[in-house]
Amino acid sequence: MPLKKREKKRIKVVIDTNVFISSFFGGNPRRIISYWEKGEIIWCVSKSIIDEYIEILKRLGLKNEKELDDLLNLFAKGFNLIYSANTPHLQIVDDDPDDDKFIECAVALKSNYVISGDKHLTSLKEYMGIKILTPLEFIEYMTY
């Protein structure tokens, strides 16, 4: 199903951990973060998503307190960011229930998109009107 031509309003997105981590290495995930830095998208997060970002970054070697503080301060400033303290408990992704947190956040914050490279999520395509796209699909949408 082709995507509709993009409107000029800022878009709310939930960014899966695999896309966030991949953004440090460039490519389409980095372009998505650039949209956020330019204010073209609003990044939607929840406590469980931020916790997972930090856990994976630590596992990958980001253990320096200053680097973690900088990251947390970036989120705390709320720059083009919306935080949900309360998300619904949903059971959507049968193969990987840990992925439900991204859809839960999208539902709670009325996000337009979940951007993920995870086949468990992208195979859903859509949930309650929230489109679930790969980074490439989202970039194509943004440049259309």
C-alpha positions, -999 to +999 in steps of 0.1 A: +000+000+000+016+033-011+021+060+015+001+092+012+020+124+003+036+138+035+019+168+051+039+197+064+031+191+101+056+175+124+052+138+127+053+118+160+074+087+158+086+059+181+121+048+173+129+011+180+162+005+198+178-011+168+172+020+147+185+043+175+217+023+181+223+020+143+220+058+140+255+060+157+269+043+126+252+064+099+229+053+071+191+057+071+189+054+109+212+085+112+190+104+087+160+097+109+178+112+139+187+142+117+150+147+110+145+149+148+175+173+153+160+196+126+126+195+143+109+177+115+098+148+137+088+145+173+104+115+191+080+097+214+096+077+243+086+060+275+105+049+305+108+013+293+122+025+259+148+048+274+158+020+298+163-003+269+183+023+249+206+028+279+209-010+286+220-017+250+244+013+249+260+000+281+262-035+266+279-020+236+305-003+257+291+031+265+298+030+302+313+065+306+291+084+331+296+116+311+284+101+278+253+086+296+246+119+314+248+137+280+223+113+265+200+115+294+202+153+295+193+153+258+161+134+266+154+154+297+155+187+278+125+175+258+138+189+225+112+177+200+105+149+223+073+136+241+076+113+271+048+090+283+049+080+320+019+057+315+015+034+286-012+008+281-003-029+286-008-045+252-001-080+239+005-076+202+039-091+192+035-128+199+071-138+188+088-111+209+066-096+236+094-072+246+087-053+214+052-044+226+066-014+245+071+004+212+035+000+201+023+008+237+042+041+236+029+049+201-007+043+213-002+063+245+012+093+227-009+090+195+022+086+174+019+083+136+047+058+131+069+032+147+102+029+129+119-004+133+143-029+117+128-057+137+108-082+116+085-090+145+073-054+144+075-045+107+056-076+097+026-061+115+026-031+091+000-012+111-017-012+145-047+010+153-038+034+125-001+036+135+021+026+106+051+004+114+079+011+089+115+002+083+140+031+083+141+030+045+103+031+042+102+061+066+130+079+046+110+073+014+080+087+031+098+118+043+114+125+009+081+120-011 
